[in-house]
């Protein structure tokens, strides 16, 4: 990862790393007395970690779906900022048909992370992943765009909104790149825009 960061960072405005890798790279930079990551490149640090069988769930959780992520217990936004990170990135899954699943991601991952970033005054990037349309879906493009907009609506009700929304790439749905009217609905929103203002 250090080699990739060294080779790629001069060509990008930002790169994404997990916290242990970032700390190891910073330690190596101090040891060598030279930059590995280009000083003009922002570094976003991943806040989530993989959820594993045996990890605890809230007592109210009734969904048949197991979460894919939890907050990384070994770090915090404050630690990331202290180590020199430029921002915090959080990945959450969203399923409009599963309220408990969404509540888990909001209460257990999103809200704590959002509060941390406000207190630390570090930018907050949220990546949302939604379900893929069924194979027999007659209009997968429309379905996928509805999933994406539903996820924005759900997170958009929170008091603290992300500084940057990272939404799914249009190419994830076959045919979307050839559907301009669908692309018009794929938005990256500034933090002060509420979902109700989107049409």
FITOR-751955 format. One record per residue (C-alpha): residue number from 1; x, y, z. Coordinates in nm, 3 decimals, decimal comma. Each point is the difference from the previous one (the first is absolute). Layout:
BEGIN
{NUM; {X; Y; Z}}
...
This chain:
BEGIN
{1; {0,000; 0,000; 0,000}}
{2; {0,287; 0,235; 0,069}}
{3; {0,143; -0,064; -0,347}}
{4; {-0,341; 0,055; -0,161}}
{5; {-0,052; 0,321; 0,199}}
{6; {0,342; 0,127; -0,105}}
{7; {-0,056; -0,076; -0,368}}
{8; {-0,364; 0,109; -0,025}}
{9; {-0,036; 0,294; 0,238}}
{10; {0,172; 0,260; -0,225}}
{11; {-0,267; -0,068; -0,264}}
{12; {-0,311; 0,031; 0,220}}
{13; {-0,165; 0,265; 0,214}}
{14; {-0,067; -0,258; 0,273}}
{15; {0,064; -0,362; 0,088}}
{16; {-0,183; -0,237; 0,238}}
{17; {0,177; -0,211; 0,262}}
{18; {-0,087; -0,197; 0,311}}
{19; {0,131; 0,149; 0,324}}
{20; {0,273; -0,261; 0,079}}
{21; {0,149; 0,036; -0,349}}
{22; {-0,006; 0,379; 0,027}}
{23; {0,176; -0,005; 0,337}}
{24; {0,261; -0,245; -0,130}}
{25; {0,069; 0,220; -0,303}}
{26; {0,032; 0,310; 0,220}}
{27; {0,243; -0,187; 0,227}}
{28; {0,206; -0,104; -0,303}}
{29; {0,002; 0,361; -0,124}}
{30; {0,137; 0,116; 0,337}}
{31; {0,263; -0,272; -0,003}}
{32; {0,114; 0,086; -0,355}}
{33; {-0,039; 0,374; 0,043}}
{34; {-0,181; 0,016; -0,333}}
{35; {-0,357; 0,000; -0,129}}
{36; {-0,158; -0,320; -0,129}}
{37; {-0,342; 0,155; -0,054}}
{38; {0,014; 0,315; -0,210}}
{39; {-0,049; 0,295; 0,242}}
{40; {-0,253; 0,155; -0,240}}
{41; {-0,220; -0,310; 0,007}}
{42; {-0,282; -0,029; 0,255}}
{43; {-0,030; -0,327; 0,192}}
{44; {-0,341; -0,139; 0,094}}
{45; {-0,005; -0,267; 0,269}}
{46; {-0,256; -0,280; 0,007}}
{47; {-0,211; 0,003; 0,318}}
{48; {-0,181; -0,332; -0,047}}
{49; {0,122; -0,355; 0,055}}
{50; {-0,145; -0,333; -0,110}}
{51; {-0,277; -0,137; 0,224}}
{52; {0,068; -0,360; 0,099}}
{53; {-0,209; -0,280; 0,145}}
{54; {0,013; 0,034; 0,375}}
{55; {0,007; 0,381; -0,006}}
{56; {-0,276; 0,146; 0,213}}
{57; {-0,324; 0,142; -0,139}}
{58; {-0,251; 0,232; 0,171}}
{59; {-0,272; -0,181; 0,193}}
{60; {-0,268; 0,153; -0,222}}
{61; {0,158; -0,141; -0,319}}
{62; {-0,240; -0,242; -0,174}}
{63; {0,114; 0,009; -0,363}}
{64; {0,089; -0,330; -0,166}}
{65; {0,285; 0,185; -0,174}}
{66; {0,329; 0,009; 0,185}}
{67; {0,182; 0,334; -0,018}}
{68; {0,310; 0,012; -0,216}}
{69; {0,172; 0,273; 0,199}}
{70; {0,052; 0,141; 0,347}}
{71; {0,205; 0,291; 0,126}}
{72; {0,368; -0,084; 0,023}}
{73; {0,044; -0,038; 0,376}}
{74; {0,369; 0,080; -0,020}}
{75; {-0,027; 0,358; -0,112}}
{76; {-0,201; 0,323; 0,003}}
{77; {-0,028; 0,319; -0,203}}
{78; {0,203; 0,181; 0,265}}
{79; {0,284; -0,252; -0,032}}
{80; {-0,013; 0,026; -0,378}}
{81; {0,020; 0,380; 0,013}}
{82; {0,287; -0,016; 0,250}}
{83; {0,187; -0,232; -0,235}}
{84; {-0,042; 0,250; -0,285}}
{85; {-0,297; -0,138; -0,195}}
{86; {-0,181; 0,243; -0,229}}
{87; {-0,344; -0,156; 0,048}}
{88; {-0,201; -0,299; 0,121}}
{89; {-0,183; -0,235; -0,238}}
{90; {-0,287; -0,221; 0,118}}
{91; {-0,163; -0,271; -0,211}}
{92; {-0,356; -0,102; 0,085}}
{93; {-0,248; -0,235; -0,163}}
{94; {-0,359; 0,107; -0,054}}
{95; {-0,306; -0,211; -0,078}}
{96; {-0,328; 0,189; -0,028}}
{97; {-0,193; -0,320; 0,075}}
{98; {0,179; -0,077; 0,327}}
{99; {-0,052; 0,266; 0,273}}
{100; {0,202; -0,181; 0,269}}
{101; {0,295; -0,042; -0,236}}
{102; {-0,002; 0,372; -0,077}}
{103; {-0,051; 0,095; 0,365}}
{104; {0,309; -0,202; 0,090}}
{105; {0,215; 0,192; -0,247}}
{106; {-0,141; 0,336; 0,110}}
{107; {0,018; -0,052; 0,375}}
{108; {0,309; -0,219; 0,027}}
{109; {0,219; 0,146; -0,275}}
{110; {-0,126; 0,323; -0,151}}
{111; {-0,098; 0,208; 0,304}}
{112; {0,311; -0,075; 0,209}}
{113; {0,225; 0,072; -0,299}}
{114; {-0,186; 0,320; -0,088}}
{115; {0,026; 0,128; 0,357}}
{116; {0,370; -0,086; 0,014}}
{117; {0,076; 0,190; -0,318}}
{118; {-0,188; 0,309; 0,117}}
{119; {0,183; -0,001; 0,333}}
{120; {0,333; -0,060; -0,173}}
{121; {-0,075; 0,243; -0,285}}
{122; {0,113; -0,247; -0,263}}
{123; {-0,185; -0,052; -0,332}}
{124; {-0,251; -0,286; -0,008}}
{125; {-0,044; -0,211; -0,315}}
{126; {-0,283; -0,252; -0,016}}
{127; {-0,014; -0,280; -0,256}}
{128; {-0,339; -0,170; -0,039}}
{129; {-0,047; -0,343; -0,157}}
{130; {-0,351; -0,115; -0,093}}
{131; {-0,139; -0,338; -0,117}}
{132; {0,034; -0,105; -0,361}}
{133; {-0,325; -0,037; -0,195}}
{134; {-0,139; -0,351; -0,038}}
{135; {0,109; -0,188; -0,310}}
{136; {-0,358; -0,006; -0,130}}
{137; {-0,055; 0,373; 0,064}}
{138; {-0,161; 0,148; -0,312}}
{139; {0,158; 0,342; 0,064}}
{140; {0,321; -0,043; 0,204}}
{141; {0,117; 0,355; -0,075}}
{142; {-0,306; 0,158; 0,157}}
{143; {0,012; -0,241; 0,293}}
{144; {0,365; 0,071; 0,074}}
{145; {-0,049; 0,376; -0,017}}
{146; {-0,295; -0,031; 0,239}}
{147; {0,219; -0,195; 0,243}}
{148; {0,267; 0,271; -0,015}}
{149; {-0,247; 0,283; 0,053}}
{150; {-0,171; -0,188; 0,284}}
{151; {0,335; -0,031; 0,176}}
{152; {0,062; 0,374; -0,033}}
{153; {-0,347; 0,067; 0,136}}
{154; {0,070; -0,221; 0,302}}
{155; {0,334; 0,154; 0,088}}
{156; {-0,129; 0,346; -0,094}}
{157; {-0,229; -0,006; 0,303}}
{158; {0,297; 0,001; 0,236}}
{159; {0,104; 0,318; 0,182}}
{160; {0,360; -0,029; -0,118}}
{161; {0,045; -0,055; -0,372}}
{162; {0,316; -0,112; -0,181}}
{163; {0,236; 0,253; -0,150}}
{164; {0,021; -0,227; -0,305}}
{165; {-0,237; -0,272; -0,121}}
{166; {0,165; -0,285; -0,192}}
{167; {-0,272; -0,168; -0,203}}
{168; {0,015; -0,314; -0,208}}
{169; {0,148; 0,023; -0,346}}
{170; {-0,250; 0,005; -0,288}}
{171; {0,181; -0,286; -0,169}}
{172; {-0,114; -0,237; 0,272}}
{173; {-0,332; -0,034; -0,184}}
{174; {0,007; -0,126; -0,356}}
{175; {-0,135; 0,262; -0,238}}
{176; {0,015; 0,295; 0,241}}
{177; {0,278; 0,175; -0,189}}
{178; {-0,229; 0,008; -0,303}}
{179; {-0,289; 0,146; 0,198}}
{180; {0,056; 0,376; 0,043}}
{181; {-0,328; 0,054; 0,185}}
{182; {0,115; -0,240; 0,271}}
{183; {0,339; 0,168; 0,029}}
{184; {-0,173; 0,328; 0,079}}
{185; {-0,119; -0,155; 0,327}}
{186; {0,344; -0,114; 0,111}}
{187; {0,112; 0,287; 0,220}}
{188; {0,289; 0,089; 0,223}}
{189; {-0,148; 0,231; 0,259}}
{190; {0,162; 0,272; 0,209}}
{191; {-0,060; -0,042; 0,370}}
{192; {-0,255; 0,283; 0,025}}
{193; {-0,244; -0,148; -0,254}}
{194; {-0,292; -0,193; 0,145}}
{195; {-0,160; -0,286; -0,190}}
{196; {-0,333; 0,187; -0,014}}
{197; {0,162; 0,254; -0,233}}
{198; {0,088; -0,266; -0,258}}
{199; {-0,247; -0,062; -0,283}}
